[in-house]
Amino acid sequence: MPIRRLVAAAGAAAMASLLGSPAALAAPVSPAVPGAAAVARTGILPPHNPSRSLPPSPEFLTVPACSTARDGTSCDREVLRATGRARSILEHLHGMSFSLTAYRKLSHVKQLFVTVNLERVARGLGPAAVLTTSLDAIAQTGAQSDDDPPLSQLPSQLPGGGHWISAGGNWAGGLRSPLGSNYAWMYDDGPGWGHRDNILGRYANRTRCGGSASDLAMGAGYIGSGKQYGDSETELLVGVCGHAPTDIIFRWTTATRLLHVKF
């Protein structure tokens, strides 16, 4: 079982997990527009959260598949087992259903994008439609610094002409993979649950955009080694009013086809 403690980071609370190889989460950068719904048709949505954090079982950071053969398919299977257990216990949800073989062929930033959307659509939320170059660059800056994506770097107007009205970002280090980081953000994030709230936030809609079109875009960052906790991963979710971003790297519609995602 992990030993957990609260630590201070830049004046904000951050969670660190000490497992021989330490892991850490930065205090989340919260969305400017908070979630409004209470409970989705399945699962739990902000402002409500699970009744407790659930340490992973199996404890994937200590099993040989993850501790010796980092970020391999076998390790991802262990994380998915822990995720399925946490979903069932905390929210009465089924586990994730997609092609792990196809997922493993994606870059880490695309894996982060896919994982966020698997969590959102399972609870009845709209997915982030696109992963973009400009948002990836901001997220990568956070990964380089072992910190959340710097929202101060978001331009008022995004490529394509739309403007952002809300944003949220997460960082994690030492959790081996996008699926590992996602477990910490989504299921072992209490009592504050800020990282989870960011993943499941409602960032923009037609009403908040004054009647104009709205969209959800995403960026992600990843460094495989050499940082304080080894690997470093970030995600950035941005609510957009007006034209959707055009500097697209990857689309959710493409991901669902490639990965045979089952909703």
C-alpha positions as CSV (number, residue, x, y, z in Angstrom):
1,M,0.0,0.0,0.0
2,P,1.3,3.5,-0.7
3,I,2.2,5.9,2.0
4,R,0.6,9.2,1.2
5,R,1.3,12.7,2.5
6,L,0.2,16.2,1.7
7,V,3.0,18.5,0.6
8,A,3.2,22.2,-0.2
9,A,4.0,23.2,-3.7
10,A,4.2,26.8,-4.8
11,G,1.8,27.8,-2.0
12,A,-0.8,25.2,-3.0
13,A,-1.5,21.7,-1.7
14,A,-0.1,18.9,-3.8
15,M,-0.3,15.1,-3.3
16,A,2.8,13.0,-3.2
17,S,2.9,9.2,-3.1
18,L,6.0,7.5,-1.8
19,L,6.4,4.0,-3.3
20,G,10.2,3.5,-3.5
21,S,10.0,5.4,-6.8
22,P,8.0,8.5,-5.7
23,A,5.1,9.9,-7.6
24,A,3.5,13.2,-7.3
25,L,0.5,15.3,-8.5
26,A,0.5,19.1,-8.8
27,A,-2.3,21.1,-7.4
28,P,-4.7,21.3,-10.3
29,V,-5.4,24.5,-12.3
30,S,-9.2,24.6,-12.0
31,P,-11.6,25.5,-14.8
32,A,-12.9,29.0,-14.8
33,V,-16.4,27.6,-15.5
34,P,-17.2,24.9,-12.9
35,G,-19.2,21.8,-13.6
36,A,-22.9,22.3,-13.0
37,A,-24.4,18.8,-13.1
38,A,-24.6,16.6,-10.0
39,V,-25.0,13.0,-11.2
40,A,-24.7,11.8,-14.8
41,R,-26.8,8.9,-16.2
42,T,-23.9,6.8,-15.1
43,G,-21.2,7.7,-12.6
44,I,-20.6,10.8,-10.6
45,L,-20.0,14.4,-11.9
46,P,-18.9,17.6,-10.3
47,P,-19.8,19.2,-7.9
48,H,-20.2,15.7,-6.4
49,N,-17.3,13.3,-6.1
50,P,-16.7,9.8,-4.9
51,S,-17.0,9.3,-1.1
52,R,-13.4,8.3,-0.7
53,S,-10.1,7.9,-2.5
54,L,-9.3,4.3,-3.5
55,P,-5.6,3.3,-3.7
56,P,-5.1,1.1,-6.7
57,S,-5.4,-2.7,-6.5
58,P,-3.4,-4.2,-8.0
59,E,-0.9,-1.5,-6.8
60,F,0.5,-1.1,-10.3
61,L,3.6,0.9,-9.4
62,T,5.0,-2.0,-7.5
63,V,4.1,-5.0,-9.7
64,P,7.0,-6.2,-11.9
65,A,5.2,-5.4,-15.2
66,C,5.4,-1.7,-14.2
67,S,8.4,-1.4,-12.0
68,T,10.8,-3.2,-14.3
69,A,9.3,-3.0,-17.8
70,R,8.0,0.5,-17.6
71,D,5.0,1.6,-19.6
72,G,4.5,-1.7,-21.4
73,T,1.3,-3.4,-22.5
74,S,1.5,-5.7,-19.4
75,C,1.7,-2.6,-17.1
76,D,-1.2,-1.0,-18.8
77,R,-3.3,-4.1,-18.3
78,E,-2.5,-3.9,-14.5
79,V,-3.6,-0.3,-14.5
80,L,-6.8,-1.1,-16.3
81,R,-7.6,-3.8,-13.8
82,A,-7.2,-1.3,-11.0
83,T,-9.3,1.2,-12.9
84,G,-12.1,-1.3,-13.5
85,R,-12.1,-2.1,-9.8
86,A,-12.2,1.5,-8.8
87,R,-15.0,2.3,-11.2
88,S,-17.1,-0.5,-10.0
89,I,-16.6,0.2,-6.2
90,L,-16.8,4.0,-6.3
91,E,-19.3,4.6,-9.1
92,H,-20.9,1.3,-10.2
93,L,-19.4,1.8,-13.7
94,H,-18.0,-0.9,-16.0
95,G,-14.3,-0.8,-16.9
96,M,-12.9,0.8,-20.0
97,S,-13.5,-1.0,-23.3
98,F,-11.1,-0.3,-26.2
99,S,-8.3,-2.0,-28.1
100,L,-5.2,-1.8,-25.9
101,T,-3.1,-2.9,-28.9
102,A,-4.2,0.1,-30.9
103,Y,-3.9,2.4,-27.9
104,R,-0.3,1.4,-27.4
105,K,0.5,2.4,-30.9
106,L,-0.5,6.0,-30.2
107,S,1.9,8.7,-28.9
108,H,1.7,9.4,-25.2
109,V,0.0,12.7,-25.8
110,K,-2.7,11.0,-27.9
111,Q,-3.0,8.4,-25.1
112,L,-3.7,11.2,-22.6
113,F,-6.3,12.7,-25.0
114,V,-8.0,9.3,-25.4
115,T,-8.0,8.5,-21.7
116,V,-9.6,11.8,-20.8
117,N,-12.4,11.2,-23.3
118,L,-13.0,7.6,-22.1
119,E,-13.7,9.1,-18.7
120,R,-15.9,11.8,-20.0
121,V,-18.1,9.8,-22.3
122,A,-18.6,7.1,-19.7
123,R,-20.4,9.6,-17.6
124,G,-22.5,11.2,-20.4
125,L,-20.2,14.2,-21.0
126,G,-19.2,15.4,-24.4
127,P,-15.6,14.6,-25.4
128,A,-12.8,16.9,-26.2
129,A,-13.2,17.0,-29.9
130,V,-9.6,17.7,-30.9
131,L,-6.0,17.6,-29.7
132,T,-4.2,20.6,-31.1
133,T,-0.6,21.7,-31.7
134,S,-0.8,25.0,-29.8
135,L,-2.4,23.5,-26.7
136,D,0.1,20.6,-26.8
137,A,2.9,23.2,-26.7
138,I,1.5,24.8,-23.6
139,A,0.9,21.5,-21.9
140,Q,4.5,20.4,-22.8
141,T,5.8,23.5,-21.0
142,G,4.2,22.3,-17.9
143,A,5.6,18.8,-18.3
144,Q,9.1,20.3,-18.7
145,S,8.6,22.2,-15.4
146,D,7.0,19.3,-13.4
147,D,3.9,21.6,-13.1
148,D,0.5,22.3,-14.4
149,P,0.2,23.7,-17.9
150,P,0.6,27.5,-17.6
151,L,-2.8,29.0,-18.5
152,S,-1.1,32.4,-18.7
153,Q,0.3,31.2,-22.1
154,L,-3.2,30.7,-23.6
155,P,-3.7,33.3,-26.4
156,S,-7.0,35.1,-26.3
157,Q,-7.7,33.8,-29.9
158,L,-6.9,30.3,-30.9
159,P,-5.9,29.1,-34.4
160,G,-9.1,29.1,-36.4
161,G,-10.4,32.3,-34.7
162,G,-12.3,30.9,-31.7
163,H,-11.6,32.3,-28.2
164,W,-11.3,30.4,-25.0
165,I,-13.6,31.1,-22.0
166,S,-12.5,28.4,-19.5
167,A,-9.6,26.1,-19.0
168,G,-8.2,23.5,-16.6
169,G,-4.9,21.6,-16.3
170,N,-3.4,18.7,-14.5
171,W,0.1,17.4,-13.9
172,A,1.5,14.1,-12.6
173,G,4.9,12.6,-12.3
174,G,6.3,9.1,-11.6
175,L,3.1,7.3,-12.5
176,R,4.6,5.4,-15.4
177,S,1.9,6.1,-18.1
178,P,-1.1,8.0,-19.1
179,L,-3.4,5.4,-17.7
180,G,-1.4,5.4,-14.4
181,S,-1.7,9.2,-14.1
182,N,-5.3,9.0,-14.9
183,Y,-5.9,6.6,-12.1
184,A,-4.4,9.1,-9.6
185,W,-6.3,12.0,-11.0
186,M,-9.7,10.2,-11.2
187,Y,-9.8,7.7,-8.4
188,D,-7.2,8.5,-5.7
189,D,-7.5,12.3,-5.7
190,G,-9.6,12.9,-2.5
191,P,-10.5,14.7,-0.5
192,G,-10.2,17.7,-2.8
193,W,-10.8,15.9,-6.2
194,G,-9.5,19.0,-8.1
195,H,-7.8,16.9,-10.8
196,R,-10.9,14.8,-11.3
197,D,-13.1,17.9,-11.5
198,N,-10.9,19.2,-14.3
199,I,-11.2,16.0,-16.3
200,L,-15.0,16.0,-15.9
201,G,-15.5,19.8,-16.1
202,R,-18.1,21.6,-18.3
203,Y,-16.1,24.2,-20.0
204,A,-18.3,25.8,-22.7
205,N,-21.7,25.6,-24.2
206,R,-23.8,27.7,-26.5
207,T,-25.4,29.7,-23.7
208,R,-22.0,30.6,-22.2
209,C,-20.8,31.5,-25.7
210,G,-23.6,34.0,-26.2
211,G,-25.4,31.8,-28.7
212,S,-22.3,31.0,-30.8
213,A,-20.9,27.6,-31.4
214,S,-18.9,26.0,-28.6
215,D,-16.3,23.2,-28.4
216,L,-13.9,21.5,-26.1
217,A,-10.3,21.2,-27.2
218,M,-7.3,19.6,-25.5
219,G,-3.5,19.7,-25.3
220,A,-1.2,17.2,-23.6
221,G,2.5,17.0,-22.7
222,Y,4.9,14.1,-21.8
223,I,8.5,13.6,-20.8
224,G,9.5,10.0,-20.4
225,S,12.5,10.4,-18.0
226,G,14.9,12.7,-16.4
227,K,12.5,14.8,-14.4
228,Q,12.2,14.9,-10.6
229,Y,9.9,11.9,-10.5
230,G,11.1,10.3,-13.7
231,D,8.3,10.8,-16.2
232,S,6.1,13.9,-16.3
233,E,2.6,14.2,-17.9
234,T,0.2,17.0,-18.3
235,E,-3.2,17.6,-19.8
236,L,-5.0,20.9,-20.7
237,L,-8.7,21.2,-21.4
238,V,-10.0,24.4,-23.0
239,G,-13.6,25.5,-23.6
240,V,-13.8,27.4,-26.9
241,C,-16.4,29.8,-28.2
242,G,-16.7,30.3,-32.0
243,H,-14.7,28.5,-34.6
244,A,-13.1,25.2,-33.4
245,P,-9.3,25.2,-33.4
246,T,-7.8,24.3,-36.7
247,D,-4.3,23.2,-35.7
248,I,-5.5,19.7,-35.2
249,I,-3.2,16.7,-34.4
250,F,-5.9,14.1,-33.5
251,R,-9.7,13.9,-33.5
252,W,-11.8,11.9,-31.1
253,T,-13.8,10.6,-34.0
254,T,-10.6,9.1,-35.4
255,A,-9.7,7.6,-32.0
256,T,-13.0,5.9,-31.6
257,R,-12.6,4.2,-34.9
258,L,-9.0,3.2,-34.4
259,L,-9.5,1.9,-30.9
260,H,-12.9,0.3,-31.4
261,V,-14.1,2.2,-28.4
262,K,-17.3,0.8,-26.8
263,F,-19.5,3.3,-24.9
